[in-house]
């Protein structure tokens, strides 16, 4: 059995690029010809191969669930014996590397009366079968990718089956069958021939070698299919917070179209009543592609796993986001991603990394609600005259949040501290219920969609502020508009007073982030 090693690097949000293959010495079992696992052809040999389970187990020595992976690939081989397998080093966009099993081949797709063999590549993660494969088209140099609901410009494939992957009910064979069905509706590749005959020849050709990177391949623009002037907002999650955000945004009339993605199974979610009473301009869906071309995508989902440790709970959220964020980012590539999932600082960082969006377009709800409440308490409850000064709650949600002021100095430091302490005492008794957070989220969405340039205390990339040198997200007063954060507002409180607390929060958050597996 011969194993081909090469290095693949993501050359864009979701592109794998090949750098110089390196061949390892061939090895084979008795009675098995070199070439690969599975019956069928490999590099044009035309030889029948027996599926080498033991050789595959040895190769997958670092896989967490090796035996489950081998058994599933045996089943894949029954239905698709022509696939060829190899081990390659995959370089993710955060520069981390892993040797991953992957297989290539073609799948038959019937389209408008003709059968096309569509070339694909599957990467099997080392946590398989509990994590879905990473799937790409594998076009030739003469092929173009037809960007659509299920394929992006780099050839990465997005399907409901991948987004809802759950072992043991989700299997590769089922994934391939759904892939075939979706491609029958919308062919993912087309060629640039001089005649229809050339087109068919290109599509039916089996590709022996992928072209150097696919990020430069021409693609049809999918964005033209949607009216970009529509104020469309998507809420991800049909729980109490998702419902609260939907109702608040609907009540304020912010969105022309409002999509609520209910990811729960059956009637477990709270969206049934919304469907019964049919709010205007609100669409409830389980298909992530329904979010396409949103101006804002709001994440309210949280994993409800039975993990014991705090790290395990956060990691389960990360695992869920790993399936959601790339797909939603693909469908709304110019959107602002607004994170309400907890812990908000960490999940905003995770979303930023997984989406590959610029930091200004990935923000967390942070301390916006606390800031708005505090300003109301000072002005309307304590009746304080602040003469244009504004107070903000910044930093980390919870007990470690910090109060600071912006604007010109009009109060003595002592008066400012006394007023701050009284206001904070009143703020601490206020809980953050779903409907309250929903109203706060709607206010931020209004500022973004309508480009109001209003200041909110939101979780933004804090590196470079208050001597923070790590990539963490903390709440800072920010001007919000159509592109997300356009400016971070400077505060007037003594820098060393604030910096120590913010640096402590940043250090704690960064330490936890280093333990997460993205």
C-alpha positions, 0 to 999 in steps of 0.5 A: 500500500503506497501512501502519498504525502503532501502539504495543503494550505488554506489559501483563503477562507476555505481553500486548500493549496498544495505545496510539493508532494513527498512520497513515502516508501511503498508498503503492501500486504500479502496479495495486495498491490501497491496503490491505495485502499479500495477497489478501483483504479488509482493513477490509471492502474486499473487494478482491483484492490482489497480494502486494507483495514489493518494498514488503514488502522496503522495509518490512523494511529493518532485518530481518536476514534480509529476503529469507528472511522475504519468501519465507516470507510469500509462502508463507503468502499462498498458504495463507492469503490473507486475512491482513492485515499491518502494522508496529507498535511492540512494547514488551517488558516490559523497556521496549525497543521494536521496529517489528515486522511482524505479521499478523492473521486467522482460522484455521478450527478444527473442534470438535465438528462445528462450524467456528469461525474463531479470530482470531489475531495473529502478531508476526514478530521481526527475527531471523526465520526463526531465531527463532519468531513471538510468537503471540496470540489476538485475542479480541473484547470478548464473548469469554473465553480458555479457559486451557489447555495452549497458551494463557495468561490473556493470550492468548499461544499456546504450542505444541511447534512454537514451543518446538522452532523451528529454521530451515529445517525450521520454517515459519509454515505448519507452525506454523499447521497445528499450531495448528489441530490443537491448537485442535481438541482444546481450543477456546481461546476461548468467549463469554458469550452468552444462547444457543448462536446468540450463541456461534457468531456471536461466534466466527465474527466477524472482529475489526477492532479488538482491545480495549484490553488483554486482561489483564482478560479473564475466563479459566477457571482451569486450575489447578483441573485439577491437585492442587496438593498434589502435590510435582511437580518438573521437570528441563529437559535430558536431558544428564549434569547433567539425569540426575544431578539426576533420579537424586539427587532420585529417590533422596532421595524428594523428589518425588511426581512427577518430570518429565524434559524431554529436549529432544534429538532422537531418541536423542541424549539420555541418557534412553533407559536411564531409560526402559528401567529405568523409575524409579518416579514419573519421567516422561520427556517432550519436551512442555513442558506435561508440567511443568505445576504443578511446585513447582520447575523446574530448568534444566540445559540448555546450548547446544552451538553452534559459536560462537567467542567467549564472548559468542556462546556465552552468547547462544546459551544466551539464545536457547534460554532465550527459547523455554523460559522463558516457556512453562515459567513459564506452565505452572508459574506459582507455581513456583521456577525453579532454574538450573544452566545456565552461566554460572549468574549470567547465566542466572539473570538471563536467566531472571528477566527472561524469566519476569517472576517475582519475584526470590525465586522465581528462583535459581541453584545458585551456590556451594552445592556449594562451601559445603557442601564447605567446611563439611565440610572444616573440620569433618570433615577439619581437625577445627576447632572453630567453635562454631556459626560457619558458613562460606560461599562467596559471589559468583561461581562460579569463581576470583573466589568469596569465603569469608565467615563467619556467626555470632558472633565466637568466633575471632580474625581471624588464626585465621579467616584461617588456617583459611579458607586451609587449607580453600580449598586443599583445596577447590580440588582438588575438581572439580564433576562432574555427579553432585556438582552433582546431589546439591547440586541435590537438597538445594536442592530438598528445602529448597524443596519441604519448606519446610525454611528451610535456609541455602544459598549460592545466586545471588540478586538482589544489588542493594542488598547490599554496595553493589551497585547493578546488577541482577546475581545473585551467591551469598549465604547465603539461607534457602530455603523453598517460596517460594524465597529468604525471607531473605539472611543477613548475614555477619560478615567486614569489609564492605570485605573482601568488598564490593570483590571482589563489586562487581568481579564484579558490574561484570564480569557487568553489563557482559556482560549489557548486551551480550546480546539478550534 
